[in-house]
Amino acid sequence: RNLQSQAADLERAGRPVQQALVDQLNDLRDQQHKLQADIAGYQAARVKAEAGFAEDRVRVQRLTQ
């Protein structure tokens, strides 16, 4: 089971969720947001590189004709 399920089970049972578990969940959410931002940055860099490559290819084709 994952941490979120454990916390939900505790809450449904009316028991307090341990702070360590809450902290772990918060850390994982922070990591997830950072990774999503990293992925977005890599995707933007890829799009930029692909556009640059396409421009270079057109330039080479013009020069070799």
PQR file of N, CA, C, O and H, with PARSE charges and radii, in Angstrom:
ATOM      1  N   ARG A   1       0.829  -1.209   0.000 -0.4000 1.5000
ATOM      2  CA  ARG A   1       0.000   0.000   0.000 -0.0000 2.0000
ATOM      3  C   ARG A   1       0.855   1.246   0.000  0.5500 1.7000
ATOM      4  O   ARG A   1       1.989   1.242   0.479 -0.5500 1.4000
ATOM      5  N   ASN A   2       0.305   2.301  -0.537 -0.4000 1.5000
ATOM      6  CA  ASN A   2       1.097   3.524  -0.565 -0.0000 2.0000
ATOM      7  C   ASN A   2       0.800   4.397   0.653  0.5500 1.7000
ATOM      8  O   ASN A   2      -0.141   4.145   1.406 -0.5500 1.4000
ATOM      9  H   ASN A   2      -0.616   2.304  -0.926  0.4000 1.0000
ATOM     10  N   LEU A   3       1.615   5.415   0.822 -0.4000 1.5000
ATOM     11  CA  LEU A   3       1.509   6.284   1.998 -0.0000 2.0000
ATOM     12  C   LEU A   3       0.177   7.012   2.051  0.5500 1.7000
ATOM     13  O   LEU A   3      -0.395   7.188   3.126 -0.5500 1.4000
ATOM     14  H   LEU A   3       2.378   5.620   0.210  0.4000 1.0000
ATOM     15  N   GLN A   4      -0.315   7.433   0.904 -0.4000 1.5000
ATOM     16  CA  GLN A   4      -1.583   8.160   0.873 -0.0000 2.0000
ATOM     17  C   GLN A   4      -2.724   7.257   1.329  0.5500 1.7000
ATOM     18  O   GLN A   4      -3.623   7.710   2.037 -0.5500 1.4000
ATOM     19  H   GLN A   4       0.150   7.290   0.030  0.4000 1.0000
ATOM     20  N   SER A   5      -2.700   6.003   0.938 -0.4000 1.5000
ATOM     21  CA  SER A   5      -3.724   5.054   1.378 -0.0000 2.0000
ATOM     22  C   SER A   5      -3.652   4.833   2.881  0.5500 1.7000
ATOM     23  O   SER A   5      -4.676   4.747   3.558 -0.5500 1.4000
ATOM     24  H   SER A   5      -1.970   5.635   0.363  0.4000 1.0000
ATOM     25  N   GLN A   6      -2.437   4.743   3.390 -0.4000 1.5000
ATOM     26  CA  GLN A   6      -2.273   4.562   4.836 -0.0000 2.0000
ATOM     27  C   GLN A   6      -2.858   5.739   5.595  0.5500 1.7000
ATOM     28  O   GLN A   6      -3.559   5.554   6.590 -0.5500 1.4000
ATOM     29  H   GLN A   6      -1.605   4.813   2.839  0.4000 1.0000
ATOM     30  N   ALA A   7      -2.574   6.949   5.131 -0.4000 1.5000
ATOM     31  CA  ALA A   7      -3.096   8.144   5.797 -0.0000 2.0000
ATOM     32  C   ALA A   7      -4.614   8.180   5.716  0.5500 1.7000
ATOM     33  O   ALA A   7      -5.281   8.519   6.693 -0.5500 1.4000
ATOM     34  H   ALA A   7      -2.004   7.100   4.323  0.4000 1.0000
ATOM     35  N   ALA A   8      -5.162   7.833   4.560 -0.4000 1.5000
ATOM     36  CA  ALA A   8      -6.617   7.824   4.400 -0.0000 2.0000
ATOM     37  C   ALA A   8      -7.258   6.790   5.315  0.5500 1.7000
ATOM     38  O   ALA A   8      -8.298   7.055   5.918 -0.5500 1.4000
ATOM     39  H   ALA A   8      -4.619   7.557   3.766  0.4000 1.0000
ATOM     40  N   ASP A   9      -6.651   5.620   5.422 -0.4000 1.5000
ATOM     41  CA  ASP A   9      -7.185   4.580   6.312 -0.0000 2.0000
ATOM     42  C   ASP A   9      -7.207   5.058   7.757  0.5500 1.7000
ATOM     43  O   ASP A   9      -8.178   4.830   8.477 -0.5500 1.4000
ATOM     44  H   ASP A   9      -5.806   5.405   4.932  0.4000 1.0000
ATOM     45  N   LEU A  10      -6.143   5.715   8.175 -0.4000 1.5000
ATOM     46  CA  LEU A  10      -6.088   6.233   9.545 -0.0000 2.0000
ATOM     47  C   LEU A  10      -7.176   7.281   9.772  0.5500 1.7000
ATOM     48  O   LEU A  10      -7.841   7.270  10.808 -0.5500 1.4000
ATOM     49  H   LEU A  10      -5.354   5.901   7.589  0.4000 1.0000
ATOM     50  N   GLU A  11      -7.357   8.178   8.817 -0.4000 1.5000
ATOM     51  CA  GLU A  11      -8.375   9.216   8.960 -0.0000 2.0000
ATOM     52  C   GLU A  11      -9.771   8.610   9.017  0.5500 1.7000
ATOM     53  O   GLU A  11     -10.597   9.029   9.828 -0.5500 1.4000
ATOM     54  H   GLU A  11      -6.817   8.187   7.976  0.4000 1.0000
ATOM     55  N   ARG A  12     -10.040   7.630   8.165 -0.4000 1.5000
ATOM     56  CA  ARG A  12     -11.360   6.983   8.168 -0.0000 2.0000
ATOM     57  C   ARG A  12     -11.623   6.264   9.481  0.5500 1.7000
ATOM     58  O   ARG A  12     -12.761   6.180   9.942 -0.5500 1.4000
ATOM     59  H   ARG A  12      -9.369   7.289   7.506  0.4000 1.0000
ATOM     60  N   ALA A  13     -10.556   5.749  10.076 -0.4000 1.5000
ATOM     61  CA  ALA A  13     -10.694   5.040  11.352 -0.0000 2.0000
ATOM     62  C   ALA A  13     -10.778   6.013  12.524  0.5500 1.7000
ATOM     63  O   ALA A  13     -10.929   5.593  13.671 -0.5500 1.4000
ATOM     64  H   ALA A  13      -9.632   5.817   9.702  0.4000 1.0000
ATOM     65  N   GLY A  14     -10.682   7.313  12.238 -0.4000 1.5000
ATOM     66  CA  GLY A  14     -10.758   8.307  13.302 -0.0000 2.0000
ATOM     67  C   GLY A  14      -9.484   8.417  14.112  0.5500 1.7000
ATOM     68  O   GLY A  14      -9.483   8.971  15.211 -0.5500 1.4000
ATOM     69  H   GLY A  14     -10.560   7.654  11.306  0.4000 1.0000
ATOM     70  N   ARG A  15      -8.407   7.892  13.573 -0.4000 1.5000
ATOM     71  CA  ARG A  15      -7.127   7.945  14.278 -0.0000 2.0000
ATOM     72  C   ARG A  15      -6.268   9.052  13.683  0.5500 1.7000
ATOM     73  O   ARG A  15      -6.386   9.358  12.497 -0.5500 1.4000
ATOM     74  H   ARG A  15      -8.408   7.441  12.680  0.4000 1.0000
ATOM     75  N   PRO A  16      -5.419   9.643  14.482 -0.5600 1.5000
ATOM     76  CA  PRO A  16      -4.570  10.715  13.956  0.2800 2.0000
ATOM     77  C   PRO A  16      -3.503  10.154  13.011  0.5500 1.7000
ATOM     78  O   PRO A  16      -2.995   9.047  13.190 -0.5500 1.4000
ATOM     79  N   VAL A  17      -3.194  10.952  12.016 -0.4000 1.5000
ATOM     80  CA  VAL A  17      -2.130  10.591  11.083 -0.0000 2.0000
ATOM     81  C   VAL A  17      -0.827  11.106  11.672  0.5500 1.7000
ATOM     82  O   VAL A  17      -0.708  12.285  12.006 -0.5500 1.4000
ATOM     83  H   VAL A  17      -3.607  11.851  11.871  0.4000 1.0000
ATOM     84  N   GLN A  18       0.143  10.221  11.795 -0.4000 1.5000
ATOM     85  CA  GLN A  18       1.428  10.602  12.382 -0.0000 2.0000
ATOM     86  C   GLN A  18       2.092  11.693  11.549  0.5500 1.7000
ATOM     87  O   GLN A  18       2.028  11.682  10.320 -0.5500 1.4000
ATOM     88  H   GLN A  18       0.047   9.264  11.524  0.4000 1.0000
ATOM     89  N   GLN A  19       2.725  12.628  12.238 -0.4000 1.5000
ATOM     90  CA  GLN A  19       3.373  13.746  11.552 -0.0000 2.0000
ATOM     91  C   GLN A  19       4.443  13.264  10.576  0.5500 1.7000
ATOM     92  O   GLN A  19       4.637  13.867   9.521 -0.5500 1.4000
ATOM     93  H   GLN A  19       2.777  12.637  13.236  0.4000 1.0000
ATOM     94  N   ALA A  20       5.131  12.193  10.919 -0.4000 1.5000
ATOM     95  CA  ALA A  20       6.164  11.658  10.021 -0.0000 2.0000
ATOM     96  C   ALA A  20       5.548  11.237   8.686  0.5500 1.7000
ATOM     97  O   ALA A  20       6.150  11.434   7.630 -0.5500 1.4000
ATOM     98  H   ALA A  20       4.974  11.703  11.777  0.4000 1.0000
ATOM     99  N   LEU A  21       4.355  10.661   8.737 -0.4000 1.5000
ATOM    100  CA  LEU A  21       3.669  10.242   7.516 -0.0000 2.0000
ATOM    101  C   LEU A  21       3.235  11.463   6.707  0.5500 1.7000
ATOM    102  O   LEU A  21       3.370  11.485   5.484 -0.5500 1.4000
ATOM    103  H   LEU A  21       3.866  10.502   9.594  0.4000 1.0000
ATOM    104  N   VAL A  22       2.720  12.466   7.391 -0.4000 1.5000
ATOM    105  CA  VAL A  22       2.329  13.713   6.724 -0.0000 2.0000
ATOM    106  C   VAL A  22       3.549  14.355   6.070  0.5500 1.7000
ATOM    107  O   VAL A  22       3.477  14.821   4.933 -0.5500 1.4000
ATOM    108  H   VAL A  22       2.611  12.448   8.385  0.4000 1.0000
ATOM    109  N   ASP A  23       4.663  14.378   6.787 -0.4000 1.5000
ATOM    110  CA  ASP A  23       5.895  14.957   6.247 -0.0000 2.0000
ATOM    111  C   ASP A  23       6.370  14.200   5.009  0.5500 1.7000
ATOM    112  O   ASP A  23       6.803  14.809   4.031 -0.5500 1.4000
ATOM    113  H   ASP A  23       4.722  13.999   7.711  0.4000 1.0000
ATOM    114  N   GLN A  24       6.287  12.876   5.056 -0.4000 1.5000
ATOM    115  CA  GLN A  24       6.694  12.068   3.904 -0.0000 2.0000
ATOM    116  C   GLN A  24       5.818  12.384   2.697  0.5500 1.7000
ATOM    117  O   GLN A  24       6.312  12.542   1.581 -0.5500 1.4000
ATOM    118  H   GLN A  24       5.936  12.381   5.851  0.4000 1.0000
ATOM    119  N   LEU A  25       4.513  12.472   2.935 -0.4000 1.5000
ATOM    120  CA  LEU A  25       3.594  12.783   1.841 -0.0000 2.0000
ATOM    121  C   LEU A  25       3.900  14.159   1.248  0.5500 1.7000
ATOM    122  O   LEU A  25       3.904  14.329   0.029 -0.5500 1.4000
ATOM    123  H   LEU A  25       4.111  12.343   3.842  0.4000 1.0000
ATOM    124  N   ASN A  26       4.154  15.127   2.109 -0.4000 1.5000
ATOM    125  CA  ASN A  26       4.482  16.471   1.629 -0.0000 2.0000
ATOM    126  C   ASN A  26       5.783  16.474   0.834  0.5500 1.7000
ATOM    127  O   ASN A  26       5.881  17.133  -0.201 -0.5500 1.4000
ATOM    128  H   ASN A  26       4.151  14.989   3.100  0.4000 1.0000
ATOM    129  N   ASP A  27       6.781  15.737   1.317 -0.4000 1.5000
ATOM    130  CA  ASP A  27       8.054  15.641   0.597 -0.0000 2.0000
ATOM    131  C   ASP A  27       7.858  15.011  -0.780  0.5500 1.7000
ATOM    132  O   ASP A  27       8.434  15.462  -1.770 -0.5500 1.4000
ATOM    133  H   ASP A  27       6.702  15.201   2.158  0.4000 1.0000
ATOM    134  N   LEU A  28       7.038  13.962  -0.826 -0.4000 1.5000
ATOM    135  CA  LEU A  28       6.782  13.297  -2.104 -0.0000 2.0000
ATOM    136  C   LEU A  28       6.042  14.216  -3.068  0.5500 1.7000
ATOM    137  O   LEU A  28       6.327  14.223  -4.265 -0.5500 1.4000
ATOM    138  H   LEU A  28       6.571  13.595  -0.022  0.4000 1.0000
ATOM    139  N   ARG A  29       5.099  14.984  -2.554 -0.4000 1.5000
ATOM    140  CA  ARG A  29       4.387  15.943  -3.415 -0.0000 2.0000
ATOM    141  C   ARG A  29       5.346  17.004  -3.946  0.5500 1.7000
ATOM    142  O   ARG A  29       5.284  17.380  -5.116 -0.5500 1.4000
ATOM    143  H   ARG A  29       4.867  14.978  -1.581  0.4000 1.0000
ATOM    144  N   ASP A  30       6.236  17.482  -3.072 -0.4000 1.5000
ATOM    145  CA  ASP A  30       7.227  18.473  -3.509 -0.0000 2.0000
ATOM    146  C   ASP A  30       8.134  17.893  -4.598  0.5500 1.7000
ATOM    147  O   ASP A  30       8.431  18.559  -5.589 -0.5500 1.4000
ATOM    148  H   ASP A  30       6.287  17.176  -2.121  0.4000 1.0000
ATOM    149  N   GLN A  31       8.566  16.653  -4.401 -0.4000 1.5000
ATOM    150  CA  GLN A  31       9.413  15.995  -5.401 -0.0000 2.0000
ATOM    151  C   GLN A  31       8.665  15.843  -6.723  0.5500 1.7000
ATOM    152  O   GLN A  31       9.225  16.051  -7.799 -0.5500 1.4000
ATOM    153  H   GLN A  31       8.324  16.112  -3.595  0.4000 1.0000
ATOM    154  N   GLN A  32       7.388  15.476  -6.619 -0.4000 1.5000
ATOM    155  CA  GLN A  32       6.575  15.303  -7.818 -0.0000 2.0000
ATOM    156  C   GLN A  32       6.471  16.616  -8.591  0.5500 1.7000
ATOM    157  O   GLN A  32       6.616  16.630  -9.813 -0.5500 1.4000
ATOM    158  H   GLN A  32       6.933  15.307  -5.745  0.4000 1.0000
ATOM    159  N   HIS A  33       6.223  17.716  -7.887 -0.4000 1.5000
ATOM    160  CA  HIS A  33       6.121  19.016  -8.551 -0.0000 2.0000
ATOM    161  C   HIS A  33       7.449  19.411  -9.199  0.5500 1.7000
ATOM    162  O   HIS A  33       7.472  19.952 -10.304 -0.5500 1.4000
ATOM    163  H   HIS A  33       6.106  17.706  -6.894  0.4000 1.0000
ATOM    164  N   LYS A  34       8.555  19.134  -8.500 -0.4000 1.5000
ATOM    165  CA  LYS A  34       9.869  19.455  -9.065 -0.0000 2.0000
ATOM    166  C   LYS A  34      10.131  18.626 -10.320  0.5500 1.7000
ATOM    167  O   LYS A  34      10.625  19.143 -11.322 -0.5500 1.4000
ATOM    168  H   LYS A  34       8.536  18.695  -7.602  0.4000 1.0000
ATOM    169  N   LEU A  35       9.798  17.344 -10.257 -0.4000 1.5000
ATOM    170  CA  LEU A  35      10.009  16.487 -11.422 -0.0000 2.0000
ATOM    171  C   LEU A  35       9.141  16.918 -12.598  0.5500 1.7000
ATOM    172  O   LEU A  35       9.581  16.883 -13.747 -0.5500 1.4000
ATOM    173  H   LEU A  35       9.397  16.925  -9.443  0.4000 1.0000
ATOM    174  N   GLN A  36       7.903  17.324 -12.307 -0.4000 1.5000
ATOM    175  CA  GLN A  36       7.032  17.804 -13.379 -0.0000 2.0000
ATOM    176  C   GLN A  36       7.606  19.067 -14.018  0.5500 1.7000
ATOM    177  O   GLN A  36       7.549  19.232 -15.236 -0.5500 1.4000
ATOM    178  H   GLN A  36       7.545  17.352 -11.374  0.4000 1.0000
ATOM    179  N   ALA A  37       8.157  19.952 -13.196 -0.4000 1.5000
ATOM    180  CA  ALA A  37       8.788  21.163 -13.724 -0.0000 2.0000
ATOM    181  C   ALA A  37      10.024  20.805 -14.550  0.5500 1.7000
ATOM    182  O   ALA A  37      10.258  21.394 -15.606 -0.5500 1.4000
ATOM    183  H   ALA A  37       8.203  19.817 -12.206  0.4000 1.0000
ATOM    184  N   ASP A  38      10.811  19.848 -14.075 -0.4000 1.5000
ATOM    185  CA  ASP A  38      11.988  19.395 -14.826 -0.0000 2.0000
ATOM    186  C   ASP A  38      11.580  18.832 -16.182  0.5500 1.7000
ATOM    187  O   ASP A  38      12.194  19.141 -17.203 -0.5500 1.4000
ATOM    188  H   ASP A  38      10.621  19.370 -13.217  0.4000 1.0000
ATOM    189  N   ILE A  39      10.541  18.007 -16.183 -0.4000 1.5000
ATOM    190  CA  ILE A  39      10.057  17.406 -17.431 -0.0000 2.0000
ATOM    191  C   ILE A  39       9.608  18.491 -18.399  0.5500 1.7000
ATOM    192  O   ILE A  39       9.922  18.435 -19.589 -0.5500 1.4000
ATOM    193  H   ILE A  39      10.042  17.756 -15.354  0.4000 1.0000
ATOM    194  N   ALA A  40       8.875  19.478 -17.892 -0.4000 1.5000
ATOM    195  CA  ALA A  40       8.421  20.577 -18.750 -0.0000 2.0000
ATOM    196  C   ALA A  40       9.614  21.321 -19.346  0.5500 1.7000
ATOM    197  O   ALA A  40       9.593  21.698 -20.518 -0.5500 1.4000
ATOM    198  H   ALA A  40       8.621  19.523 -16.926  0.4000 1.0000
ATOM    199  N   GLY A  41      10.646  21.529 -18.545 -0.4000 1.5000
ATOM    200  CA  GLY A  41      11.848  22.191 -19.050 -0.0000 2.0000
ATOM    201  C   GLY A  41      12.547  21.369 -20.118  0.5500 1.7000
ATOM    202  O   GLY A  41      12.996  21.912 -21.127 -0.5500 1.4000
ATOM    203  H   GLY A  41      10.663  21.223 -17.593  0.4000 1.0000
ATOM    204  N   TYR A  42      12.643  20.061 -19.902 -0.4000 1.5000
ATOM    205  CA  TYR A  42      13.275  19.189 -20.894 -0.0000 2.0000
ATOM    206  C   TYR A  42      12.464  19.162 -22.186  0.5500 1.7000
ATOM    207  O   TYR A  42      13.025  19.154 -23.282 -0.5500 1.4000
ATOM    208  H   TYR A  42      12.278  19.620 -19.082  0.4000 1.0000
ATOM    209  N   GLN A  43      11.135  19.148 -22.048 -0.4000 1.5000
ATOM    210  CA  GLN A  43      10.291  19.145 -23.240 -0.0000 2.0000
ATOM    211  C   GLN A  43      10.453  20.447 -24.021  0.5500 1.7000
ATOM    212  O   GLN A  43      10.500  20.430 -25.251 -0.5500 1.4000
ATOM    213  H   GLN A  43      10.679  19.155 -21.158  0.4000 1.0000
ATOM    214  N   ALA A  44      10.539  21.567 -23.317 -0.4000 1.5000
ATOM    215  CA  ALA A  44      10.736  22.857 -23.985 -0.0000 2.0000
ATOM    216  C   ALA A  44      12.089  22.889 -24.689  0.5500 1.7000
ATOM    217  O   ALA A  44      12.194  23.390 -25.808 -0.5500 1.4000
ATOM    218  H   ALA A  44      10.501  21.580 -22.318  0.4000 1.0000
ATOM    219  N   ALA A  45      13.115  22.361 -24.044 -0.4000 1.5000
ATOM    220  CA  ALA A  45      14.442  22.317 -24.659 -0.0000 2.0000
ATOM    221  C   ALA A  45      14.432  21.428 -25.899  0.5500 1.7000
ATOM    222  O   ALA A  45      15.096  21.731 -26.890 -0.5500 1.4000
ATOM    223  H   ALA A  45      13.029  21.955 -23.134  0.4000 1.0000
ATOM    224  N   ARG A  46      13.686  20.343 -25.842 -0.4000 1.5000
ATOM    225  CA  ARG A  46      13.600  19.439 -26.991 -0.0000 2.0000
ATOM    226  C   ARG A  46      12.922  20.136 -28.169  0.5500 1.7000
ATOM    227  O   ARG A  46      13.383  20.045 -29.306 -0.5500 1.4000
ATOM    228  H   ARG A  46      13.146  20.097 -25.037  0.4000 1.0000
ATOM    229  N   VAL A  47      11.822  20.832 -27.881 -0.4000 1.5000
ATOM    230  CA  VAL A  47      11.113  21.550 -28.944 -0.0000 2.0000
ATOM    231  C   VAL A  47      12.039  22.585 -29.579  0.5500 1.7000
ATOM    232  O   VAL A  47      12.077  22.730 -30.801 -0.5500 1.4000
ATOM    233  H   VAL A  47      11.447  20.906 -26.957  0.4000 1.0000
ATOM    234  N   LYS A  48      12.779  23.298 -28.741 -0.4000 1.5000
ATOM    235  CA  LYS A  48      13.709  24.315 -29.248 -0.0000 2.0000
ATOM    236  C   LYS A  48      14.802  23.667 -30.102  0.5500 1.7000
ATOM    237  O   LYS A  48      15.151  24.183 -31.165 -0.5500 1.4000
ATOM    238  H   LYS A  48      12.748  23.180 -27.749  0.4000 1.0000
ATOM    239  N   ALA A  49      15.338  22.540 -29.636 -0.4000 1.5000
ATOM    240  CA  ALA A  49      16.382  21.843 -30.391 -0.0000 2.0000
ATOM    241  C   ALA A  49      15.839  21.327 -31.719  0.5500 1.7000
ATOM    242  O   ALA A  49      16.523  21.406 -32.740 -0.5500 1.4000
ATOM    243  H   ALA A  49      15.055  22.122 -28.773  0.4000 1.0000
ATOM    244  N   GLU A  50      14.617  20.801 -31.713 -0.4000 1.5000
ATOM    245  CA  GLU A  50      14.019  20.303 -32.953 -0.0000 2.0000
ATOM    246  C   GLU A  50      13.821  21.443 -33.949  0.5500 1.7000
ATOM    247  O   GLU A  50      14.054  21.277 -35.146 -0.5500 1.4000
ATOM    248  H   GLU A  50      14.062  20.736 -30.884  0.4000 1.0000
ATOM    249  N   ALA A  51      13.388  22.604 -33.448 -0.4000 1.5000
ATOM    250  CA  ALA A  51      13.201  23.759 -34.328 -0.0000 2.0000
ATOM    251  C   ALA A  51      14.542  24.204 -34.907  0.5500 1.7000
ATOM    252  O   ALA A  51      14.634  24.518 -36.094 -0.5500 1.4000
ATOM    253  H   ALA A  51      13.199  22.740 -32.475  0.4000 1.0000
ATOM    254  N   GLY A  52      15.570  24.230 -34.080 -0.4000 1.5000
ATOM    255  CA  GLY A  52      16.902  24.595 -34.562 -0.0000 2.0000
ATOM    256  C   GLY A  52      17.420  23.610 -35.595  0.5500 1.7000
ATOM    257  O   GLY A  52      18.037  24.005 -36.584 -0.5500 1.4000
ATOM    258  H   GLY A  52      15.496  23.974 -33.116  0.4000 1.0000
ATOM    259  N   PHE A  53      17.170  22.334 -35.364 -0.4000 1.5000
ATOM    260  CA  PHE A  53      17.600  21.309 -36.315 -0.0000 2.0000
ATOM    261  C   PHE A  53      16.875  21.484 -37.645  0.5500 1.7000
ATOM    262  O   PHE A  53      17.484  21.364 -38.708 -0.5500 1.4000
ATOM    263  H   PHE A  53      16.669  22.014 -34.560  0.4000 1.0000
ATOM    264  N   ALA A  54      15.581  21.766 -37.586 -0.4000 1.5000
ATOM    265  CA  ALA A  54      14.812  21.960 -38.816 -0.0000 2.0000
ATOM    266  C   ALA A  54      15.347  23.160 -39.596  0.5500 1.7000
ATOM    267  O   ALA A  54      15.453  23.106 -40.821 -0.5500 1.4000
ATOM    268  H   ALA A  54      15.086  21.864 -36.723  0.4000 1.0000
ATOM    269  N   GLU A  55      15.681  24.229 -38.899 -0.4000 1.5000
ATOM    270  CA  GLU A  55      16.260  25.408 -39.563 -0.0000 2.0000
ATOM    271  C   GLU A  55      17.604  25.061 -40.196  0.5500 1.7000
ATOM    272  O   GLU A  55      17.884  25.461 -41.325 -0.5500 1.4000
ATOM    273  H   GLU A  55      15.595  24.273 -37.904  0.4000 1.0000
ATOM    274  N   ASP A  56      18.427  24.322 -39.473 -0.4000 1.5000
ATOM    275  CA  ASP A  56      19.736  23.921 -40.001 -0.0000 2.0000
ATOM    276  C   ASP A  56      19.583  23.041 -41.236  0.5500 1.7000
ATOM    277  O   ASP A  56      20.343  23.179 -42.194 -0.5500 1.4000
ATOM    278  H   ASP A  56      18.199  23.996 -38.556  0.4000 1.0000
ATOM    279  N   ARG A  57      18.615  22.146 -41.218 -0.4000 1.5000
ATOM    280  CA  ARG A  57      18.403  21.249 -42.348 -0.0000 2.0000
ATOM    281  C   ARG A  57      17.994  22.044 -43.590  0.5500 1.7000
ATOM    282  O   ARG A  57      18.472  21.779 -44.693 -0.5500 1.4000
ATOM    283  H   ARG A  57      17.998  22.034 -40.439  0.4000 1.0000
ATOM    284  N   VAL A  58      17.107  23.017 -43.398 -0.4000 1.5000
ATOM    285  CA  VAL A  58      16.698  23.863 -44.523 -0.0000 2.0000
ATOM    286  C   VAL A  58      17.902  24.630 -45.064  0.5500 1.7000
ATOM    287  O   VAL A  58      18.080  24.735 -46.277 -0.5500 1.4000
ATOM    288  H   VAL A  58      16.718  23.232 -42.502  0.4000 1.0000
ATOM    289  N   ARG A  59      18.719  25.160 -44.174 -0.4000 1.5000
ATOM    290  CA  ARG A  59      19.906  25.915 -44.584 -0.0000 2.0000
ATOM    291  C   ARG A  59      20.870  25.020 -45.372  0.5500 1.7000
ATOM    292  O   ARG A  59      21.397  25.442 -46.402 -0.5500 1.4000
ATOM    293  H   ARG A  59      18.574  25.075 -43.188  0.4000 1.0000
ATOM    294  N   VAL A  60      21.101  23.813 -44.908 -0.4000 1.5000
ATOM    295  CA  VAL A  60      22.000  22.881 -45.605 -0.0000 2.0000
ATOM    296  C   VAL A  60      21.432  22.527 -46.974  0.5500 1.7000
ATOM    297  O   VAL A  60      22.175  22.451 -47.953 -0.5500 1.4000
ATOM    298  H   VAL A  60      20.673  23.470 -44.072  0.4000 1.0000
ATOM    299  N   GLN A  61      20.135  22.312 -47.049 -0.4000 1.5000
ATOM    300  CA  GLN A  61      19.522  21.988 -48.342 -0.0000 2.0000
ATOM    301  C   GLN A  61      19.698  23.138 -49.329  0.5500 1.7000
ATOM    302  O   GLN A  61      19.973  22.916 -50.508 -0.5500 1.4000
ATOM    303  H   GLN A  61      19.531  22.374 -46.254  0.4000 1.0000
ATOM    304  N   ARG A  62      19.538  24.379 -48.837 -0.4000 1.5000
ATOM    305  CA  ARG A  62      19.720  25.537 -49.714 -0.0000 2.0000
ATOM    306  C   ARG A  62      21.168  25.642 -50.191  0.5500 1.7000
ATOM    307  O   ARG A  62      21.428  25.956 -51.353 -0.5500 1.4000
ATOM    308  H   ARG A  62      19.315  24.560 -47.879  0.4000 1.0000
ATOM    309  N   LEU A  63      22.092  25.379 -49.295 -0.4000 1.5000
ATOM    310  CA  LEU A  63      23.508  25.504 -49.643 -0.0000 2.0000
ATOM    311  C   LEU A  63      23.985  24.411 -50.591  0.5500 1.7000
ATOM    312  O   LEU A  63      24.934  24.621 -51.347 -0.5500 1.4000
ATOM    313  H   LEU A  63      21.881  25.123 -48.352  0.4000 1.0000
ATOM    314  N   THR A  64      23.349  23.262 -50.561 -0.4000 1.5000
ATOM    315  CA  THR A  64      23.803  22.132 -51.383 -0.0000 2.0000
ATOM    316  C   THR A  64      23.043  22.009 -52.695  0.5500 1.7000
ATOM    317  O   THR A  64      23.278  21.070 -53.455 -0.5500 1.4000
ATOM    318  H   THR A  64      22.578  23.091 -49.947  0.4000 1.0000
ATOM    319  N   GLN A  65      22.154  22.924 -52.969 -0.4000 1.5000
ATOM    320  CA  GLN A  65      21.413  22.851 -54.238 -0.0000 2.0000
ATOM    321  C   GLN A  65      22.154  23.544 -55.338  0.5500 1.7000
ATOM    322  O   GLN A  65      21.680  23.583 -56.473 -0.5500 1.4000
ATOM    323  H   GLN A  65      21.963  23.687 -52.352  0.4000 1.0000
TER
END
